[in-house]
Amino acid sequence: MLVCLTNINKFYNGNQVLNNVSLTIDENDRIGLVGVNGCGKSTLLKIITGSVEPDRFTERDGVIAFASKTSIGYLEQMGGLNTENTVIDEMRSVFEPIHRAIDRLREIELEIAGGDNSAAEEYQQLSSWIEANDGYNLDVKIRMVLNGMGFTEAELNRTVSGFSGGEKTRLCIARLLLEEPNLLILDEPTNHLDFKTVMWLEDYLKSYHGAVLVVSHDRYFLDRICTSVCEIERGVLRRYRGNYSAYVRQREENDTRQEKEYELQQKQIAKMEEYVARNIVRATTSKRAQSRQKALEKIERIEKPFHETKSAKIHFTYAVEPPLDVLKVKGADISVGEGSMRRTLVDDISFDVRRGDKVGIIGDNGIGKSTLLKIIQELIPHKGIVRWNSNVKISYFEQESTNLNKALTVMEELHSRYPSMSELEVRSLLAQVRLVGENVFKETGVISGGERAKLCFAIMMQEHGNVLILDEPTNHLDLASKEAIESALEEYTGTVIFVSHDRYLLSKIAGRLIELKDGEYRLHEYGFDKYLDVLRDEQAAEKRAAELEKQQKAAQAAKDKSAKVYKTKQQRSAEAARKNEIRRIENEIEAMQQQIDTLTEEISHEEVYSDYELMNKKCAEIDELKNKIDEYFDILVELDA
């Protein structure tokens, strides 16, 4: 056990945000914390880290117990990077005690060289402590984590102040991972990460030596790392075993069971109340009626199940069926900017889309995904051919909702597009996407990004397009709304072309993928899960090829050396057996030392330190070789005696 919370309560402005929350975090837990915006997730994290105190009414309330060994790392607390440092110096500052110990070691070595052996015992203790903390491989560890978080070798000497906000967040995560607390708390860690970096972080956290507590809207991330999911609803925390998908299934089963139990008890109560009402005044049945009434009073009433509205009711429909071949793109370019500032991201792209296709467009930020959506709608100039077939009606979801009039209220925006709709019909449509109450009278320029997205979905529902083009449709949505848009797109029988970084959405919806990468594109005639498998296989093949090449070079070097040693032994064949044995052992030591040198050089290479398992394997080989050398030195001492 690292942390145990008991009866945690918290009120804000008279509203109870957390209601008797209890939670135990053990050493190897991987916990996902979910719930609607404002449910108290961040408050709970702040209570665990001590920046917020729980409200206490009795001595048993608000108990927070930590194990003596518990160390907590919280992403928000790591916001204070020293912006004057270079990246490598900022990461090295995490290991300041080890650096001081190494500096002291060098001082003692100079003292011993000068004949002063008074600090020999301190030297031995420092050496053991540094080795136990892997102090001689710090730069390798730093480079491995920074490379995994998407920083190149060329960026290591850049000053932190020169990075963007998203890049600084990645640096904060990297520093936090290097600190290795045994309770790692992350709040939306994947927000500024691309696919490759998120995949690396998932693998790193799965093998992390400590507990992880994470708040995230990235359901694919939660699926990959979580062993349990905690949901906060109306201030109450419930814990579910398994990953996010398991949590969704269990939550639905619990909701169904609670509804049935409530309904069954209500029927039983209704029957008993009816019996009492009919028989309480009759002399012959009055006693039985009184007995039933007492039984009614003793019944422990099941509270009517209440859940936050789980999802909006989004349905996309169309009336006109398009032809089988919907879209043909041939030789188009993806370019941005104008005049002398115009830059081509992809020079020549061609693909076809057929009726019913659900095509996901993926790639790093700034690679041209949103631009491609505008090109296929002929919204910006391009070369090549973009040809839509007849009877195609496009409905477009634009990421930043710039098609909305910021001066109009939510109701006015919808009514201006569909003036024939009555106010009741407009309110009803908005209620379907969970835009209710005073929010419908707010101007679209002041509502949240998630509310603007819901308004756009309401507009699209009225457009009845048979082709949906969507640019990051889940970006600003909470989990319930993401599930709603996924269900709507799954049920939709028309054609969908969409850009997304949401891997869960891509996994559930995309049947084909267009990947934009480094000035080129790739068409994948399969879904996202298979794409990830293929990507991992390609990366593994590249690493195996690099490793094989190194092994072949090492084998050739060993062969050359062996031949040389054999020749030397032939020339000295007449020497005594004891000297031959000494010489053989010396050669073995030399060979092992060269192996150590080779391995030390290898673990400084990017393809090795970016592979966490391979780096650990090579470090273990170095330790084994050092132990063998020590054994051989003991044998030499005996032979020289």
N, C-alpha and C positions, 0 to 999 in steps of 0.2 A: 504493500500500500504506500502510495506517495502522498495522496491528498484525500481527506474524507470531509465532505460537507454535510451538515445535519441541520435540517429545519431553517433553511436560508429564506428570509423574507426581505422584500425591498418595496418601498412605496415612493412614488414620485407624484407630487401635486394631488395627493389623496388617492391615487390609483395604485393598486397593488400589481407590481410588475412581476415579482417572484413570490410564489406562495408555497411555503414549507418545502423548498427544494432540497433534496438530499442526493448526493452523488459521491461515489468512491472511484478514484482513479488509481489503477494498479500499474506496475512497472512497464508492462508490455502492451498496455491498452492503445488502441487506435480509435479514438472517439470522434464522430462527426456530430456537430451541434447545429440543429436546424430549427426553423420556425419562421413565421411571417416577420416582415420588417417591424421593428418596435416591440417585439415580444419579450425582450430581455436578454438576448444572447450576449451582447457586448457588456451589459451590466454584470452578468454572471462571470464573464472573463475578468472584469475589473475587480470583482470581489475576490476571486481566486488569487489574483496578483497583488491584492492589498491596496489598490488605489481607491477603492470604494468600500465602505463599511456596510455590512447588512444591518437591517433594523432588528432590534432585540426587544422582546416583551417579557420573556422569562429567561432563567439561567440556561434552559435547554435549547433556546433559540439561537440561531446564528453561530453554531459551533463549527470552526474550521480547524482541522487537525492536519499537521504536516509531519511526515517522517523526517528524522534528523538529517537524512541524506538528500532530501528533496532540493533540487535546484531548478528554478523556473526561468525559461526564456520566452519572452512575449514579443511578438513582432512589433507591436505599437511602441513598446519601450525601447526598441532598437532604432527609433527614428533619429536619434542624436548622433549621426555620423560626423566625424571631424572632416568638414568639407575642404580643409586645407591639405589633408593627406592625399597621397597617391592611393590608388586602389590597393596595390600590394602592401603598402605600409599600413593602411587601415586594417587589412586582414591580419597582418603580422602583429598588430597591437593586441589582438585577442590572446596571443601567447606570450605576453610580456614577461610573466614569471619564468617561463622556460628560457627565454632569451637572456634574462638576467643570470640564470643558473649556468648557461653555456659561457657567458662572459666571465663568470667567477671561475669556471673550470679552466679557462685559458690562463687566468691570473695564477692559479695554483700550479699549472704546468710550468710557467716561467719560474715560480718559486722553487719548484723541485729541480728544474734545470740548473738553478743557481746554488743547489746544495741544501736548501731548506725543505725538510720532509715533514714539518710540523702539521701541515694540512692534508696529509695523505689520507687519513680517515674521512675527512670532509670530501675529498676528491672522489673516494669510492662511493660515498652516499649520494653525491650529486650525480655521478655517472649512472648509478642504478635508477635514480628518480627520473632522469632525462630519458633513459631508454624505456622505462616503464610507461612514460607519456609520449613515446614515439617522437621525441624531440628533435631527432636528426632528420626527420622526413617532413618537417612542417611545410616547407615550400611546395613539396609535392602534393601534400594534402590541400593546401590553399589553392594551387592551380587546378586540382581535380574539381573542387567545389565551384570555383569561379568559371571554369570551362563548362561544367554542367549547368550553371545558371546563365550561360550565354555570353560570357565575356571572353574576348580573344586575347591572345598573348600581347598584341599591340596595345590593348587598353589597360594593361596592368600598371603602367607608369603614368596614366592620365590622372589629373587631379579630380577628386570626387565632385567638386563644385561644378565641373563642366558637364555632368551627366543630367539627363532629364529626370523628371519625377518618377516615372516608371522604372528607369534604370537604377535610381537610388533605392527604390523599393526592393529590386532584385539584389542589390548590394547588401541591404539590411538582412534579407533572408540568408544570403551566403554567410554573412558574419555570424548570424544566429546558429546556423548549422555547424560552423567551426567551433563555436563555444560549447556545443554538445551538452546542453542542460538535460537532466533526466526527465523533465516535463517540458515539452515543446508546445507552445500555444500559438496558433497561427490564425489570423483573421483575414479571410479571402486571399490566400497566398497566390492563387493562380491568375489574379486579375491582369497582370502585365506580362504574362508568360506565353510564348508560342508553344506549338505542339511538342517540339523536340525538348524544350526546357521542362515543360510540365511532365512529360514522360520520364525524364531523368529524375525530377523531384519525387515522382511517385515511387520509382524504384529505390531511391535513396531512403525515403521515409519508411518503406516496407521493411528495410533491413536496419532501421535506426535503433540504436541501443538505448531505449528510453520510451516513455509514453508520449503520445501525440494527441492533442486536443485541437480540433480544427473547425472553424466556422467557414462554410463555403456554399456558394450557389452552384458550384461545378459538380454536377451529379456524377459524372464519369470519374472524376477525381475521388469522390466519396466512395464510389463503387470499388475503385482499385485499392484504396488503402484502409478503409474502415473495418474494424471488427465489431463495432457497435455504433448505433446512432441514437442520440438523445434529442427528443423533440420538446420544445417549450411551447405550450398552448394554454392561453388564459392564465399564465403564471405557473402552471404545473409542468414539471419535467417528467417525461416518461422515457425509459430506456428500452431499446429494441436490439436484439442480437443480430449480428450480421452486417452486411454493407447496405448501401442506400436502397438497392432493389429489394433486398429482403425486408427492409424497414417499410417500404411502400406496401408490400404484400401483407405484412403483419398489421399495419395500421388499418388497411381496408378490412381485414378479418376481424380486428377488434371493434371497429366501428359497426360492422354488421352484427356481431354478437351482442354488443351493448344495446343496439337498437331493438333486437329481438327480445332481450331480457327485459328491457323497459316496457315494451309493448305487451309482453306476456304478463308482467306484474300489473300493468294498468288494467288489463282485462279482468284479472283476478280481483283487483280492488273494486272495479266497477260492479262486478257481480255481487261482492260482499256488501257494498253500499246500497245496491238495489234491494238486496234481501233485507237489510236492516230497515230501509225506508218503508218496505211493504209490511214488515212483521213487528216493528217495534211497538205499535199501538194495540196489537192483538194480544189478548190475555193468554191464549194458548201457545203463542209463539214468541212472546215477549222475552222470555229468558234466553231462548236461543239467539234472538236478535241482539240482546245485550252482550251475549258471549261473543258474537261476531263483531260487534262494535269494539269490544276490548281487544279482540285479535287485530282489528284494523289499526287501532292505536299503537299496537306493539310492532306492527310491520316496519321493518327497516326499509324505507322507501329508496328505490333506485332513482338517482337524479336523472332527469331527462338529458340524454346525450346532447352535448353542444360542442360543435367544432367550428373553428373559423371556416368561413366559406372556402372550400378547398380549391375551387376553380371557377373561372368564368365559363360561360356557355358560348363557345365560339364554334360556328359552323360555316364553312365556305361551300357555296352551291353555285351551279351554273345551269343554264337552260340550253345553250347551243353547243353541240358536240363538234369539235374541230376535226379536220382530216387526220389520217394516221401520221403523216409527216408534218410536224408543227413548225420547226425552225431549222434553217440551214445557215451556218456561218462558215465562210471560206476566205482564207487569206487576210483576215482582219488584223489590225495592229491595236495594241493597247498602249496609248500614249497620253501623257499629261503635260500641262503647261501650254503656252502659246509662243509663237514666234521663235526667237533665239533661245528661249527658255524651255522649248518643247523637248520632252525626253521620252523615248520609246522604252517601255518596260518589257513588252513582248512584241516581236516584229511580225509574226505570222501565226495566227491561231485559226484552226478550223475544227468544227464539230457539228453534229446533228442532234436534234432533240425530237423525240417522237411522243405521240399522245400518251399521257399517263406516266411519262418519265418523271422521276424525282431526282434532280441533279444537284449535288452539293458542290460548291466552289470553295476551295481551301487554299491556304498559303499564308505567308508571314504578313504582318502589317506593312502597308505601303507597297505591296507587290502588284496591285492593280485589280483587286477583286471587285470593289465597288464600281470602278471605272468600266470593267467588263459588263456589269449589269446595265450601265447607262449606254454603252455601245450597242448592245443587242436591242435596246429600245430606241435607237437612233437619236438619243438625246445629246450626244456630242459627236463631232466629226471623226472619221476614221477611214482607213483604206479597206479594200476588199469588199466582200458581199455579206450582207445580213438580210435574209429573206424569210419573212413570216408567211405562212400559208393563209388561205382564206378562212373566214369564220373564227378567227382568233381574237379573243378579248382579254387584254392584259389588265391585271390588278397588281399595283406596285406598292410595296412597303419600303419606304425610304428610311434609312437608319436614323437620320437626325430630324425627321419629321418636318423638313423645311417646306413641305407642301401645305402645312397648316397655317392659317391666318392668326398670328399671335394676338391680334387685337380683339378677336371674337371669343366669346365664351364657348365652352364645350358644346352646349346645346345649340348655340347659334352656328357654330362650324358645321355641325351635322345637318341642321335645318336649311342652311344656305345651299347645301349640295342637293338636298332632297326636299324642296319646298312643299311637295304634295303630302308629306308625312305630317300627321297631327302631332301636337305636343306630347300627347300620351304615347304615341308610337315611338317618338324620339326618346322619351324617358325610358320606355320599355326596352328599346334596343341598347341604350347605354347601360341599363341595369344588367343586361345579359353579360356584358364585359366587365361588370363590377365597377362601373362609374355611377355612384349614387350620392344622394344627399347634396350638401352644398358644393361638392366638387363640380357638379354639372353647370354651376353658375360662375365658375372661375374662368378667367381667360386662359387660352391654351398656352400662352407664353409663360405662365406662372405655375402651372401644374407640373408634377414630377415627370421624369423621363418614362417611367413605367405607365403613368396615366396617359401620356401622349401616345404611347404604343397601343394601349387599349382602345383609345379613340380611333386610331388608324385601323385597327382590326374591325371596329364597328363599321367604319366607312367601307372597308373591303367586303364585309358581309353583304352590304347593299349593292356593291358593284357587280356581283355575280360573274366574276371573270373565270374563264376556263383555263387561263394560265396565270399562276401566281408567281411573281418575282419578288423575293424578299431579301433585304440586306440587314443581316444581324437581327432577326426578329425577336430573339430572347434576351438581348443585351441588358435591358433595364427592368426585367421582370423578376418577381419573386418566384419561389419554387412552384407554388400552386398555379400561377399564371403560365409558367413554362410548361407544366404538365398539360394545361388546357390547350395551348397552341400546338403542342405535339399531337394530342389526340385529334385536334381539328385537321391537321395536315395528314395524319395517318388515315383518317376517314375520307379525306378529299380524293376524288377519283380523277381529277383533272391533272394538268401538268404543273410541276413545281420546279423552279430554278432558284436556288437560294445560296447566299453567302453566310457562313457562320464559323465562329470559333468554338461553339458549344458542341463538344464531342458527344454528349448524350443525345442531342437533337440529330446530329449527323448520323449517329449509330442507328437511331430508330427510323429516320426518314429517308436518307439518301440511298438510292439504289445504284447510282453511278457518281463518279467524282471527276471534277476538273481541277487539277493541281497546278497552281502558278508558282514557279520557282526559278530564281536567278536568270531572268531573261528568257525563260522557256516555259513550256507547259507540258503536262502529261495527262492523258485520258486513262481513267481506271474504270473498267467495265464491271465494277463490283462495289460493295458497300464499304462503310468506314472501318468496321471491325477487321475485315480482310485486308484493307489498306494498311492498318497498323501492323498486322502480322507480316505483310510483305516488307514494310519499312524496317521492322526489327530484323527480319531475315537478311535484308540488304546490308544493314549496319553490322550485323554479326559476321557476314561474309567478308566485308571490308577489313574488320579487325582480325579475322582468321588469316586472311591473305597477308596482312602486314606482319602478323606474328610468325607465319610460316617463312616469310622472307628473312626475318631476323634469325630464326632457328637454323635455316640453311647456311647463312653467313657464319653463324657461330660454329656450326658443325664443320664447315670448311676450314675455319681458323684453327679449330681443335685438331683436325686431321693434319694440317700443315705443321702444327707444333709437335704432334705426336711423332711425325716422321723425323723432325729435327732432333727430338729427344732420343729416338731410337738410334740415330746416327751417333749421337754423343755417347750413348751407352756402349756402342760397339767399339768406339775408340778407347773406352776406359774399361774394357771387359776384364782386364787383368787385375783390377784393383780389388781390394779385400771386400768380402761380403758385407761387413759392417758398414764400410764407407758407401758401398752401393745402396744399402738400405737407407742410409742417411740422405744420400743424394735423391733417391726415389721419393722419399717423404718431402724433401725440400721442393722437388718438382710438383708434387701433388699440392703442396701449400700454394705454390706460385700459380698453378692452374686454377685453384679455387679462388685465389685473390683476384685473378683476371675475371672469373665468373662474377664475383661480387662487383667489380668495376663495371662490367657489362650490364649487369642488372641495375646498378645504381644509375647508369646513364639511361637505360630504358625507361625507368620509372619517372624520369624527367620529361619524357616525350608525351605530347598531348594525347596520342591514341591510347597510351597506357593509363596516364593519370585521369583521363576522362572515363575510364572503365573501372568502377569502384572495386569489383571482384578481382579483376586482373591485377590491379595495383596491390591489393592485399596479398594475393598469391605470390607476387614477386618479392614483396617485403618479407614474407615468411621464408622464401628460398634464401634470401640474404642472411637471415637469422640462423638458419640451419647450417649454411656454409661457415659462418663465423664459429659456431659450436664445434664443427669438425676440425677447423684450423687449431682451436684451443687443444683438442684431443691430440692432434699430431705434434704440437709443441711439447706436450707432456712426454710423448714417446721419444722425441729427439733428446730431451733432457736425460732420459734413461740410457739411450744409446751413446751419448757423449760421456757418461759417467765412467 
